[in-house]
Structure formats: structure tokens, C-alpha cells
Amino acid sequence: PRDASIAVVKGAAMYGQNPDVITARISKYTYGVKSRSSFDEKKHPESKRFEYDHGPRCKDIFSKFILINNLVESGKTIERSYFPLKKEYTKFSFPIYRSTKRDAMFTDDPSCEHLLTVTVHSPNVERGTDRKLLVEMDFSSTLLHFEAVDASSGKSAQADIQFDTK
């Protein structure tokens, strides 16, 4: 477009004065975390299989929060729950990834890029694997706000990363 750089500067100035002027964005990437899930021999390769107390699990799953090219409304927050695989675990790491593909299944896919890792502590092991870890991604600004919370203790860890949009 004509005078594209002027349009960008005007848009930035408008956003700086009133962040509510932007009501939605289009995600440039698929965002998610690395996780583990039940192993499904119909869809998971054998190389991703490992054994845990609750049976076979699949490693390196790309647990997606938002997909590339999706419209993300301002104020959009997505929350997921995770549970420990072993009762004695007292800390949990959530590696955050982004991908240039909608359908990347695993975090070691060439389209995936590791951005950072957030670790939350869960000191009370009395409930074993029945401890909920809440993970939230907040897409409501130019930064993607990530928070992981141990529901039983309230301990949390947070990080902000650039939310790339189109």
C-alpha cells in the first residue's frame, strides 16, 4: 500500500493512546507447550513411547493453545490443566513453543521453535498425581502472557514473550 510506513506509525500511536482500539489480531504462529499424553499406537510413532505408572505415554506432544492464522480477540485467555505423571514430582517445567504449521504434532517437528521454559513448584505431594497444574496463555496484548499455577499450593511462575501477529 501507499505510505505503508506512515500507516504503521499511525497505528502504533493510536494503540499507544488507546490499547482498546485493537480488538483482534491474527496469530502469525501456532503457540503451545511441550507435554505428554496417553500413547495411541494408531497416531503416535513407537519412538515417542515411554512407560509410566499409568501405562504407556507419548512424549514431545505439541499441546496447542492457538493456531496459526486464527483470529485472536483482545482479552482472549486460554487455560489448560495438566497433572503430574509421578506422585513424587515437586516441580514442573512447561517449555513454550511456536510453529509455522497448524498441524505440527510434536515439538521436535522442524517447524517448531522453543521460545522459553517456565517452571512451577508443587511442594505438597500428599495428593500424588491428583494435583492440578493450571497453564494459561493470555493473548490480550502485544505480549503473550504465560502463567503456570499449582492449584493446591498457589505457587506460580510467569513469563511474557512477544506475540507475533500478521
C-alpha positions in Angstrom: 0.0 0.0 0.0 1.0 3.6 -0.5 2.7 5.1 2.6 2.7 1.8 4.4 5.3 3.0 7.0 3.1 6.0 7.8 0.1 3.7 8.4 2.3 1.6 10.8 3.4 4.7 12.7 -0.2 6.0 13.0 -1.5 2.6 14.1 1.2 2.4 16.8 0.4 5.9 18.0 -3.3 5.1 18.2 -2.6 1.8 20.1 -0.3 3.7 22.5 -3.0 6.2 23.3 -5.8 3.7 23.4 -4.9 0.0 23.5 -8.7 -0.9 23.1 -8.5 0.4 19.5 -7.2 -3.1 18.5 -10.0 -5.6 19.1 -8.4 -8.7 17.4 -5.2 -9.9 15.9 -4.3 -12.8 13.5 -1.7 -15.1 15.0 1.4 -15.4 12.9 2.3 -18.8 14.6 0.8 -21.7 16.4 1.6 -21.4 20.1 1.6 -24.2 22.7 3.6 -26.2 25.2 5.5 -29.4 25.2 3.6 -32.1 27.1 2.9 -35.8 27.4 -0.3 -37.7 26.7 -1.6 -41.2 26.6 0.2 -43.2 23.9 -2.1 -44.1 20.9 -0.5 -46.6 18.7 -2.8 -45.5 15.8 -1.4 -42.0 15.7 1.9 -41.9 17.7 5.2 -43.4 16.4 6.8 -46.0 18.6 9.9 -43.8 19.0 7.7 -41.4 21.1 6.5 -44.1 23.5 7.7 -44.5 27.1 6.2 -46.2 30.2 4.9 -44.5 33.3 2.9 -45.6 36.4 -0.4 -45.0 34.4 0.7 -47.0 31.3 2.3 -46.0 28.0 2.7 -42.3 27.4 3.7 -40.3 24.3 6.5 -37.7 24.7 7.1 -34.4 22.9 3.4 -33.7 22.2 2.8 -30.1 21.0 -0.2 -29.1 23.1 -1.6 -26.2 21.1 -3.2 -23.1 22.6 -3.8 -21.0 19.5 -3.3 -21.9 15.8 -1.5 -20.0 13.1 -3.8 -17.6 11.1 -6.5 -17.8 13.8 -8.2 -14.6 14.8 -7.5 -13.8 18.5 -9.8 -11.4 20.1 -8.4 -8.9 22.7 -8.8 -10.3 26.2 -8.6 -13.9 24.9 -7.2 -16.2 27.6 -6.8 -19.9 27.1 -6.4 -22.2 30.1 -5.5 -25.9 30.2 -5.0 -28.4 33.1 -2.1 -30.8 33.4 -1.3 -33.4 36.1 2.0 -34.9 37.3 3.0 -38.2 35.9 4.7 -39.3 39.1 3.5 -38.7 42.6 6.9 -37.6 43.9 7.4 -34.8 41.4 7.7 -31.4 43.0 8.5 -29.2 40.1 7.1 -29.0 36.6 8.6 -27.4 33.5 6.5 -26.1 30.7 8.6 -25.5 27.5 6.7 -23.0 25.3 6.9 -23.4 21.6 5.7 -21.8 18.4 5.3 -23.4 15.0 4.8 -22.2 11.4 2.4 -25.0 10.9 -1.2 -25.6 12.2 -0.8 -29.4 12.4 2.7 -29.9 14.0 2.1 -32.8 16.3 5.4 -32.9 18.1 7.7 -30.2 19.4 10.7 -31.7 17.5 9.0 -31.0 14.2 11.3 -28.8 12.1 8.6 -26.1 12.1 8.7 -25.8 15.9 10.8 -23.3 17.8 11.4 -23.4 21.5 10.9 -19.9 23.0 11.4 -20.4 26.7 10.6 -22.7 29.6 8.6 -21.8 32.7 9.0 -24.0 35.9 6.4 -24.1 38.7 7.0 -25.8 42.1 4.4 -28.1 43.6 5.8 -28.9 47.0 2.8 -30.8 48.5 3.0 -34.4 47.2 0.3 -35.8 49.6 -2.3 -35.9 46.7 0.2 -37.8 44.5 -0.7 -37.5 40.8 -4.1 -35.9 41.6 -2.6 -32.4 41.6 -3.8 -29.9 39.1 -1.4 -27.6 37.3 -3.2 -24.8 35.5 -1.5 -23.3 32.5 -2.8 -20.1 31.0 -1.8 -18.1 27.9 -3.2 -14.6 27.7 -3.2 -13.2 24.1 -4.8 -9.9 25.1 -1.8 -7.6 24.2 1.3 -7.4 22.1 2.9 -9.7 24.6 1.8 -13.3 25.2 1.5 -13.7 28.9 2.1 -17.2 30.2 1.3 -18.4 33.7 1.6 -21.8 35.3 -0.1 -22.3 38.7 0.0 -25.3 41.1 -3.7 -25.3 42.2 -3.1 -26.8 45.6 -0.3 -24.5 46.8 -1.0 -21.4 44.7 2.7 -21.3 43.7 3.0 -19.8 40.2 5.6 -18.9 37.6 5.1 -16.4 34.8 6.7 -15.1 31.6 6.0 -12.7 28.8 7.0 -13.2 25.2 6.4 -11.2 22.0 3.0 -12.2 20.5 3.7 -12.1 16.7 0.7 -11.3 14.6 0.1 -10.6 11.0 
